[in-house]
Amino acid sequence: MIAVAVIFTNASKAYAQSDSTHETRIEATQDTHAVDAAQDHEVADAHHHAAPGWTVIPFVLLLLMIATGPLFYEHFWHKNYPKVAVILAVLVVSYYIFALDNLHSPIHSLFEYIPFISLLAALFIASGGIAINVDKKSTAGVNATILLVGAVIANIIGTTGASMLLIRPFIRLNKHRIRAYHIVFFIFVVSNVGGSLTPIGDPPLFLGFLKGVPFFWTLTHNVFPWIVASLMLVAFFYFLDKKMASKAPDAEGKTYTGKITITGQKNFLWLGVVIIAVFIDPNVFSWVPSIPYEGAKISFIKEIIWISVAYFSYTTASKKALETNEFSFEPIKEVAYIFIGIFGTMMPAIELVGAFAASPDGAKYITHNTLYWGTGALSGVLDNAPTYINFLTAGMAAKGADITVISDVVDFSKGLFPDSVLDLKAISIASVFFGAMTYIGNGPNFMVKSIAEEVGIKMPSFFGYIIRYSLPVLLPILFIIWLMFFAFV
């Protein structure tokens, strides 16, 4: 938290300079069409006043309350977290609209939140109607296999879809010896690291795809870091789980058929609709209707589809599957409110960090190494999707490319700018992998935690998660990934 405050302090010092030197960055753009696009963007930005550094206080306060509430004032927090999140968001949004005369940022934040929560809700509810039962003995090998399977299918149905599909059977399989570490490693592998191979896998990569990064770019460039990180995490889990299983009592008198049964298979069709709808986007297909706003195409068709899937997949779901999963709306409700607060209050933080990185002082420090650690550090405490976009924007600007020009993004991904492939790889890997550092780094993290707590599993607090698992286990692996793929390139 201290490190985040330091980053925001440094960013705020450079923000005014960054804003005034936007024209300088434009002049550095190598492509003439990128110059035109950037100049158009500058004209639009003339009406959007910058937020002062102190406006990050509500965001930091929300993070502190998320971290300390369940630990020190649990009753107040669980009763009032929706009010706290909404009030803090309203304060920041109101300041933007009425004090800064900046409607641009709140509108963009709103239209980032709507697809975020509608996609999560559709995946959560549709997968809630699928009950998978693994009638096998809980062993370290079986558990490790589930994590690896989750890491693979996360690239097909997203980290949220894979998490919601597998977390309940994973908990049921281990019900006689379930511990917090089972859930934490599930978050590490299935909810985050696993989804780094396709744009469907994790929201940051999908935003990159919408901006122009080719669909199979992530599969081509991220596969070896994905293999190394996934295997290291699963191997660590395997030996830990094997040690802990030897201390846990066996389920007395239990016999196992070894079968895997699935109830509510028709909901796989709803999951398929959710995934197909991902591509019904005006930024992918020009014929898709959109809401024009300041030169941007704001999607609404796929969001309508996702909300419809959420409704119909629940009303038509197998009652037996819902009962087996002990399905309730509380986890998605908690995510919806918490992330209203995060999306509403993080606008100044994102702008300050992005502006500093794109400023002359910040740009000179931009390398694949600083992009890896910078994107990673912020992805752990900010939502990793907008963090990805801001660092990609800054990384491209530092090389004379413009993220608003699709051809520039394509050329950047092909390595036609100096070290651009390595820069994009660092941003992509860091935004996905570091999203596991905290409960709020990625949307599925909070939902998995909430589902586990609903069935009585005592999960570590916000800081407990970081101190007991992220710092001693995840961070060293992320450091090894940096050494292997970035440090000496």
Secondary structure as GFF3:
##gff-version 3
##sequence-region A 1 489
A	DSSP	alpha_helix	2	20	.	.	.	ID=ss1
A	DSSP	alpha_helix	22	27	.	.	.	ID=ss2
A	DSSP	alpha_helix	32	45	.	.	.	ID=ss3
A	DSSP	three_ten_helix	53	56	.	.	.	ID=ss4
A	DSSP	alpha_helix	57	72	.	.	.	ID=ss5
A	DSSP	alpha_helix	74	94	.	.	.	ID=ss6
A	DSSP	pi_helix	95	99	.	.	.	ID=ss7
A	DSSP	alpha_helix	104	128	.	.	.	ID=ss8
A	DSSP	beta_strand	131	134	.	.	.	ID=ss9
A	DSSP	alpha_helix	140	173	.	.	.	ID=ss10
A	DSSP	alpha_helix	180	189	.	.	.	ID=ss11
A	DSSP	three_ten_helix	193	195	.	.	.	ID=ss12
A	DSSP	alpha_helix	203	211	.	.	.	ID=ss13
A	DSSP	alpha_helix	217	245	.	.	.	ID=ss14
A	DSSP	beta_strand	260	263	.	.	.	ID=ss15
A	DSSP	alpha_helix	267	278	.	.	.	ID=ss16
A	DSSP	beta_strand	291	293	.	.	.	ID=ss17
A	DSSP	beta_strand	296	298	.	.	.	ID=ss18
A	DSSP	alpha_helix	301	315	.	.	.	ID=ss19
A	DSSP	alpha_helix	319	324	.	.	.	ID=ss20
A	DSSP	alpha_helix	330	345	.	.	.	ID=ss21
A	DSSP	alpha_helix	347	358	.	.	.	ID=ss22
A	DSSP	alpha_helix	360	363	.	.	.	ID=ss23
A	DSSP	alpha_helix	368	381	.	.	.	ID=ss24
A	DSSP	alpha_helix	384	398	.	.	.	ID=ss25
A	DSSP	alpha_helix	406	414	.	.	.	ID=ss26
A	DSSP	alpha_helix	420	433	.	.	.	ID=ss27
A	DSSP	three_ten_helix	434	436	.	.	.	ID=ss28
A	DSSP	alpha_helix	443	454	.	.	.	ID=ss29
A	DSSP	alpha_helix	462	465	.	.	.	ID=ss30
A	DSSP	pi_helix	466	474	.	.	.	ID=ss31
A	DSSP	alpha_helix	475	482	.	.	.	ID=ss32
A	DSSP	pi_helix	483	487	.	.	.	ID=ss33
###
